[in-house]
């Protein structure tokens, strides 16, 4: 950004080209982990023009890899979205992230520690977007897996469904000692 507050790329490059460039900033494995230091979030923080491009590019928001543990790992990301998330609410983050995909097929990876469980309300958000699922890879506790199993579809975009098995609590404990 220059000293006058004008973004030079805004005048030099058409929206479509800037959007395409932003998509090249995503991880090559197609699994975007929400982070204040990894695309697409920092792209939306450069200037208002870049923010407009990032928020209007659904391809930036079609892939997401969420890891859930007892500590809320995404609590500090709310300010990057322009508002504060409710306390310990990663559900609002997931809903906002997926809504920005604007109906495009979704690639979702969910890894959840067996003792943590998914945040309250998250499964409802995922169920509401089941018609957009293109790739769904999960590592979930039994309770959440049973709830996911009850999603009735339709699944017109689904190409990959993977259930990663978690070690039993005793096996994990024994492997660490």
C-alpha positions in Angstrom: 0.0 0.0 0.0 1.4 3.4 -0.8 1.5 6.4 1.5 -1.7 7.9 0.2 -3.7 4.9 1.3 -4.5 3.7 -2.2 -3.9 0.1 -3.1 -2.0 0.1 -6.4 -3.3 -3.4 -7.3 -6.8 -2.1 -7.2 -6.3 0.1 -10.2 -3.8 -2.1 -12.1 -5.5 -5.5 -11.9 -9.1 -6.5 -12.7 -11.1 -8.1 -9.9 -11.1 -11.6 -11.5 -7.3 -11.6 -11.8 -6.8 -10.5 -8.1 -9.3 -13.2 -7.1 -7.3 -15.8 -9.1 -4.0 -14.7 -7.5 -5.6 -15.0 -4.0 -6.6 -18.6 -4.8 -3.0 -19.4 -5.5 -2.2 -18.4 -1.9 -4.1 -21.4 -0.6 -2.4 -24.6 0.6 -1.6 -27.0 -2.2 -3.2 -29.9 -0.3 -6.6 -28.2 -0.4 -6.9 -28.1 3.4 -7.2 -24.6 4.7 -6.6 -24.3 8.5 -8.0 -21.1 9.8 -5.2 -19.0 11.1 -4.4 -15.3 11.3 -1.2 -16.0 9.5 -2.4 -18.2 6.6 -4.5 -17.5 3.6 -7.2 -16.5 3.2 -7.5 -14.5 6.4 -4.4 -12.2 6.1 -5.5 -11.4 2.5 -8.6 -9.7 3.9 -6.5 -7.6 6.3 -4.2 -5.8 3.8 -6.6 -3.0 2.7 -10.3 -2.6 2.0 -9.9 -3.5 -1.7 -8.1 -6.8 -0.9 -10.8 -7.5 1.8 -13.6 -6.9 -0.8 -11.9 -9.3 -3.2 -11.2 -12.0 -0.5 -14.8 -11.9 0.8 -16.2 -12.0 -2.7 -14.1 -15.0 -3.8 -16.0 -18.1 -2.7 -13.2 -20.4 -3.7 -11.2 -19.1 -0.8 -13.8 -20.4 1.6 -14.6 -23.8 0.1 -12.0 -25.7 1.9 -11.5 -25.9 5.7 -9.6 -28.1 8.1 -10.9 -27.7 11.7 -9.2 -29.3 14.7 -11.1 -29.3 18.0 -9.6 -29.9 21.4 -10.7 -28.9 24.9 -9.1 -25.5 24.5 -11.0 -23.3 21.9 -8.3 -23.0 19.2 -10.2 -20.4 17.1 -11.3 -17.9 19.8 -8.9 -15.3 18.6 -10.0 -15.3 14.9 -13.3 -13.3 15.4 -11.6 -9.9 15.0 -10.3 -11.0 11.6 -13.9 -11.3 10.5 -14.8 -7.8 11.5 -16.6 -8.6 14.7 -16.0 -10.4 18.0 -17.1 -14.0 18.2 -19.2 -15.0 21.2 -17.1 -16.4 23.9 -15.8 -19.8 23.0 -17.9 -19.9 19.9 -16.2 -21.7 17.0 -19.6 -22.6 15.7 -20.1 -19.0 14.6 -16.7 -19.0 12.9 -17.5 -22.3 11.0 -20.9 -20.9 9.9 -19.4 -17.7 8.7 -16.6 -19.4 6.9 -18.9 -21.9 5.1 -21.4 -19.1 4.2 -18.7 -17.3 2.3 -18.4 -20.4 0.0 -21.7 -19.1 -1.6 -23.0 -22.6 -2.5 -19.8 -23.9 -4.0 -18.8 -27.6 -3.2 -17.1 -27.9 0.1 -14.0 -29.7 1.2 -14.3 -30.2 5.0 -11.9 -31.9 7.4 -12.9 -32.2 11.0 -10.5 -33.7 13.6 -11.7 -33.8 17.1 -10.1 -35.2 20.2 -12.2 -38.1 21.6 -12.6 -36.2 24.9 -13.4 -32.8 23.4 -16.4 -33.4 21.1 -17.6 -31.0 18.5 -18.7 -27.6 19.6 -22.5 -27.2 20.3 -24.5 -26.5 17.2 -21.7 -27.4 14.7 -23.4 -30.5 13.5 -26.5 -28.5 12.6 -24.4 -26.2 10.5 -22.8 -29.1 8.7 -26.1 -30.8 8.1 -27.6 -27.7 6.6 -24.8 -27.7 4.0 -24.7 -31.4 3.3 -25.7 -30.8 -0.4 -22.5 -28.9 -0.8 -20.2 -31.6 0.6 -17.7 -32.7 -2.0 -15.0 -34.1 0.4 -15.8 -34.9 4.0 -12.9 -36.3 6.1 -13.6 -36.8 9.8 -11.9 -38.0 12.9 -14.6 -37.8 15.5 -15.6 -39.2 18.9 -18.3 -41.9 18.7 -21.1 -39.5 19.8 -20.4 -37.1 17.0 -19.9 -39.8 14.5 -23.3 -41.3 15.3 -24.9 -37.8 14.8 -23.0 -37.4 11.5 -24.3 -40.8 10.4 -27.9 -39.5 10.8 -27.4 -36.9 8.1 -29.9 -37.9 5.4 -28.6 -35.9 2.5 -29.0 -35.4 -0.4 -25.3 -35.5 -1.3 -25.1 -34.5 -5.0 -21.5 -33.2 -4.8 -20.0 -35.9 -2.5 -16.9 -37.5 -4.0 -14.9 -38.4 -1.0 -16.1 -39.5 2.5 -13.3 -40.6 4.9 -13.6 -41.7 8.5 -10.3 -41.7 10.2 -10.3 -44.0 13.2 -9.2 -42.8 16.6 -7.3 -44.9 19.0 -9.2 -46.0 22.0 -8.5 -43.9 25.1 -6.6 -46.7 26.8 -4.5 -47.4 23.7 -3.6 -43.7 23.5 -2.7 -43.7 27.1 -0.5 -46.8 26.9 1.2 -45.6 23.7 2.3 -42.4 25.6 3.8 -44.2 28.6 
